[in-house]
Amino acid sequence: MPNIDVKKRRIDSKIVYYGPGHSGKSENLKYIHEHLDANHRGRLVSLPTKADSSLHIDVLPVRFGKILGFSTTFHLCSGPGQALALNTRKLLLRDTDGIVFVADSRPSRAEANLDSLRELQENLEEYGLQLAAVPHVMQYNKRDIEKRTPTGELRSKLNRYGVPEFEASTIAGDGILETLRAVVHSVSEDLKKRL
């Protein structure tokens, strides 16, 4: 649910990067911070979680012009994928306007991808939301590794709603900004319908 300030003509919207542990969620935000023009981004902040101070939530505000005359800031968030951080991930989804599901392309992480997607759907349902109704995109990360799950297999198992999907590498930078543009576009179109 976006925060809309009519007086100031401003919208604050949240986009959550979600996926299994070590799939590259925080690395997405770090890459965006390093490569997006400073006029379009704020400071990348890492906040320790209550469950474990070694686990962090990363937040990066980005700006891409206006929506129907409202200045809009998209707050990109990523949380820890480790099992003990379930409550943190659930809280991160509260009032989300969009989601990037970051899947790990390593064959050994196939089950972790499915478990994380199932958990995402369950967590959204606790807020009365269905994944099909939330603007989201799929990112298949770690495409730079030699032994990787074929894209078609990832698509058939994970992209149940036929949303935009991107092959990516946070090391090479492939697909990172494209993923961001696609989710911002999807969220923006959804916000226009709500205003």
C-alpha positions in Angstrom: 0.0 0.0 0.0 1.7 3.2 -1.1 2.0 6.2 1.2 0.4 9.1 -0.7 0.8 12.7 0.5 -1.7 14.8 -1.6 -0.5 18.1 -0.1 3.1 17.5 -1.1 2.2 15.7 -4.3 4.4 12.8 -3.2 4.1 9.0 -3.3 6.4 6.6 -1.3 6.1 3.0 -2.6 7.8 -0.2 -1.4 9.4 -2.9 -3.7 10.7 -6.1 -1.9 13.4 -8.3 -3.3 12.5 -11.8 -2.1 14.1 -15.1 -2.6 16.1 -17.9 -0.9 19.2 -17.2 1.1 22.3 -16.2 -0.9 20.3 -15.8 -4.2 21.6 -12.3 -4.7 18.9 -10.0 -3.3 21.3 -7.6 -1.4 23.8 -7.8 -4.3 21.0 -6.5 -6.6 20.6 -3.4 -4.4 24.3 -2.9 -4.1 24.7 -3.0 -7.9 21.8 -0.6 -8.4 23.3 1.8 -5.8 26.7 1.7 -7.5 25.5 2.0 -11.1 22.3 4.2 -11.0 22.9 7.9 -11.4 23.1 9.7 -8.0 20.2 12.0 -9.1 18.0 8.9 -9.1 19.0 7.2 -5.9 19.5 7.8 -2.2 21.8 6.2 0.3 21.9 2.4 0.7 21.2 1.5 4.3 21.8 -1.8 6.0 19.8 -2.3 9.3 20.5 -5.3 11.6 17.5 -7.5 12.3 16.1 -8.1 15.8 16.5 -11.9 15.4 20.2 -11.7 14.7 22.4 -8.6 14.4 24.5 -10.4 11.8 21.5 -10.5 9.4 20.5 -7.3 7.7 17.6 -5.6 5.9 18.9 -3.4 3.0 16.9 -0.4 1.9 17.6 1.8 -1.1 15.3 4.7 -2.3 15.2 5.3 -6.0 13.4 8.0 -8.0 12.2 7.9 -11.6 10.1 11.0 -12.2 6.5 11.5 -11.5 3.3 9.5 -11.7 0.2 11.6 -12.5 2.0 14.7 -11.2 3.2 13.0 -8.0 6.9 12.8 -7.2 7.5 9.1 -6.6 10.1 7.3 -4.5 10.4 3.6 -4.7 12.0 2.1 -1.6 13.8 -1.1 -2.6 14.1 -3.5 0.3 15.8 -6.9 0.7 15.8 -9.1 3.7 17.8 -12.2 4.8 16.8 -15.5 3.3 18.0 -17.6 6.2 15.4 -19.8 7.9 15.5 -18.0 11.3 14.5 -14.7 9.6 11.0 -15.8 8.6 9.3 -13.1 10.7 11.6 -10.4 9.3 10.7 -11.5 5.7 7.0 -11.5 6.6 7.2 -8.0 8.1 9.1 -6.7 5.1 6.1 -7.7 2.9 3.7 -5.6 4.9 2.4 -2.8 2.6 4.5 -3.9 -0.3 3.5 -2.5 -3.7 5.8 -4.8 -5.8 8.1 -7.8 -5.6 11.2 -9.0 -7.4 11.5 -12.8 -6.8 15.3 -13.5 -7.1 15.8 -17.2 -7.9 19.2 -18.9 -7.6 20.2 -20.6 -10.9 22.4 -23.2 -9.2 20.8 -26.7 -9.6 21.5 -27.4 -6.0 19.1 -24.5 -5.0 16.1 -25.7 -6.9 14.2 -26.8 -3.8 15.2 -23.6 -2.0 13.7 -21.6 -4.8 10.4 -23.5 -4.6 10.3 -23.3 -0.8 10.9 -19.5 -0.9 8.2 -19.0 -3.5 5.8 -21.0 -1.5 6.7 -19.0 1.7 6.2 -15.8 -0.2 2.7 -16.8 -1.2 1.8 -17.9 2.3 3.2 -14.6 3.8 1.2 -12.5 1.3 -1.9 -14.4 2.2 -1.5 -13.5 5.8 -1.9 -9.8 4.6 -4.9 -10.7 2.5 -2.9 -10.6 -0.8 -2.5 -13.0 -3.6 0.8 -13.1 -5.5 -1.1 -13.0 -8.8 -2.6 -9.6 -7.8 0.7 -8.0 -6.7 2.9 -6.4 -9.4 6.0 -8.7 -9.6 8.8 -9.9 -11.8 11.0 -12.9 -11.8 14.8 -12.7 -11.9 16.9 -15.8 -12.5 20.2 -14.8 -10.9 23.7 -16.3 -11.2 23.4 -17.0 -14.9 27.2 -16.4 -15.1 28.0 -19.8 -13.5 28.9 -22.7 -15.7 26.5 -25.3 -14.3 23.1 -23.6 -14.1 19.5 -24.6 -14.3 18.1 -24.0 -17.8 15.9 -20.9 -18.0 12.9 -22.9 -19.3 13.0 -25.2 -16.3 13.1 -22.2 -13.9 10.2 -20.6 -15.8 8.1 -23.7 -15.7 8.6 -24.2 -11.9 8.6 -20.6 -10.7 6.9 -18.2 -13.2 3.4 -19.4 -12.6 1.7 -16.1 -13.7 3.8 -15.4 -16.8 5.2 -12.1 -15.4 8.3 -10.4 -16.9 11.4 -12.5 -16.3 15.1 -11.7 -16.5 18.3 -13.6 -16.6 20.8 -11.9 -14.4 24.3 -11.8 -12.9 25.0 -9.5 -10.0 28.7 -10.0 -10.7 28.6 -9.0 -14.4 25.6 -6.7 -13.9 23.5 -8.4 -16.5 19.8 -8.0 -16.1 19.9 -6.0 -12.8 18.8 -2.6 -14.1 16.4 -4.3 -16.6 14.7 -6.1 -13.7 14.5 -2.8 -11.7 12.9 -0.9 -14.7 10.4 -3.7 -15.2 9.2 -3.9 -11.6 9.1 0.0 -11.4 7.0 0.0 -14.6 4.6 -2.7 -13.2 4.2 -0.9 -9.9 3.8 2.5 -11.6 1.0 1.2 -13.8 -0.7 -0.3 -10.7 -0.4 3.0 -8.8 -2.0 4.9 -11.8 -5.0 2.7 -11.5 -5.3 3.4 -7.8 -4.9 7.2 -8.0 
